[in-house]
Amino acid sequence: MANSESHTPKALLAAVILMGVLIIAAVFGLIGVIAYRFLHPRPSVTATVPLVDGGFSRLALPLGAGEHIAAVTSRPDGLMAVTLSGAGSDRVLLWNPDAGKIAAELDFGTPAPSASPAP
């Protein structure tokens, strides 16, 4: 028992050391991401709409039968892109929250009125 050598395979020892290095690198990476987000916060998007008598404003989007809101995305120009799905067609509304009005509408499922099928 005077000669107590470790019988751990070298590959296993190398794998353990590699995993330890990766864990340490991941911890430093996570700390870097957290520090970056604290130092560079994203601007928040808020919709300012004039209040009515009850203390809040009612905002209504023109939803068709069977339609639902699939996604809402803010744009740099202050408009919000609202994706509506259902009822056999999809459409996108560009909504101006400051004015409380729809600025534009893009309909993906309805053919254009001037388009006529070829004979």
Wavefront OBJ file of the C-alpha trace (Angstrom):
o trace
v 0.000 0.000 0.000
v 3.006 2.308 -0.090
v 2.436 2.943 -3.777
v -1.050 4.494 -3.986
v -1.447 5.427 -7.653
v -4.721 6.710 -9.016
v -6.333 4.336 -11.485
v -8.507 7.071 -13.063
v -8.306 6.949 -16.867
v -6.676 9.990 -18.419
v -9.639 10.562 -20.759
v -12.022 10.825 -17.803
v -9.734 13.259 -16.038
v -9.454 15.364 -19.201
v -13.267 15.372 -19.594
v -13.759 16.550 -16.000
v -11.216 19.346 -16.455
v -12.844 20.373 -19.770
v -16.313 20.495 -18.182
v -14.989 22.606 -15.324
v -13.425 25.067 -17.770
v -16.705 25.239 -19.749
v -18.729 25.895 -16.582
v -16.383 28.707 -15.562
v -16.546 30.213 -19.069
v -20.363 30.021 -19.033
v -20.544 31.744 -15.640
v -18.334 34.598 -16.876
v -20.407 34.831 -20.064
v -23.631 35.027 -18.055
v -22.174 37.721 -15.800
v -21.131 39.648 -18.921
v -24.627 39.461 -20.430
v -26.255 40.594 -17.185
v -23.808 43.491 -16.847
v -24.399 44.514 -20.479
v -28.173 44.520 -20.042
v -27.917 46.632 -16.892
v -25.642 49.138 -18.601
v -27.612 49.246 -21.901
v -31.340 49.036 -21.076
v -33.854 48.821 -23.891
v -36.246 51.719 -24.262
v -39.716 50.725 -23.170
v -42.633 51.152 -25.530
v -45.640 52.837 -24.008
v -48.863 53.808 -25.657
v -50.180 57.135 -24.464
v -53.873 57.462 -25.149
v -56.052 60.259 -23.788
v -58.119 59.082 -20.847
v -61.905 59.215 -20.761
v -64.130 59.975 -17.784
v -63.678 56.543 -16.157
v -59.901 56.951 -15.904
v -59.006 54.653 -18.802
v -59.421 54.628 -22.552
v -61.090 51.873 -24.498
v -59.070 50.742 -27.481
v -60.907 48.523 -29.952
v -59.486 46.817 -33.018
v -61.800 45.861 -35.893
v -61.860 42.068 -35.466
v -63.918 40.020 -37.899
v -65.881 36.922 -36.959
v -63.484 34.194 -35.859
v -60.416 36.470 -35.890
v -57.931 36.691 -33.043
v -54.764 38.669 -32.359
v -51.762 36.481 -33.242
v -48.939 38.947 -32.551
v -48.237 42.575 -31.671
v -44.931 44.221 -32.603
v -43.814 47.773 -31.919
v -42.088 49.716 -34.674
v -39.419 52.409 -34.320
v -41.755 55.035 -35.797
v -44.247 54.606 -32.939
v -46.776 52.486 -34.833
v -47.679 48.994 -33.710
v -48.057 46.108 -36.163
v -50.957 43.897 -35.044
v -51.239 40.520 -36.792
v -54.768 39.110 -36.927
v -55.448 35.466 -37.835
v -58.506 33.369 -38.401
v -61.652 33.385 -40.524
v -59.725 31.962 -43.485
v -57.395 34.931 -43.954
v -54.626 36.746 -42.170
v -54.079 40.478 -42.036
v -51.783 43.039 -40.452
v -53.001 46.331 -39.022
v -50.651 49.269 -38.511
v -52.096 50.951 -35.457
v -51.192 54.417 -34.211
v -51.644 54.242 -30.420
v -51.130 58.015 -30.012
v -54.104 58.793 -32.234
v -56.035 55.607 -31.363
v -56.577 54.900 -35.089
v -55.632 52.308 -37.695
v -52.997 53.816 -40.039
v -52.995 51.024 -42.646
v -54.207 47.494 -43.247
v -52.600 44.655 -45.194
v -54.974 41.791 -46.004
v -53.421 38.486 -47.105
v -56.547 36.468 -47.860
v -58.912 38.698 -49.818
v -58.340 39.204 -53.550
v -58.007 42.784 -54.728
v -61.293 44.322 -55.967
v -59.885 45.152 -59.418
v -58.468 41.661 -59.967
v -60.613 39.431 -62.095
v -59.913 35.756 -62.787
v -58.498 34.965 -66.209
v -60.929 33.145 -68.566
l 1 2 3 4 5 6 7 8 9 10 11 12 13 14 15 16 17 18 19 20 21 22 23 24 25 26 27 28 29 30 31 32 33 34 35 36 37 38 39 40 41 42 43 44 45 46 47 48 49 50 51 52 53 54 55 56 57 58 59 60 61 62 63 64 65 66 67 68 69 70 71 72 73 74 75 76 77 78 79 80 81 82 83 84 85 86 87 88 89 90 91 92 93 94 95 96 97 98 99 100 101 102 103 104 105 106 107 108 109 110 111 112 113 114 115 116 117 118 119
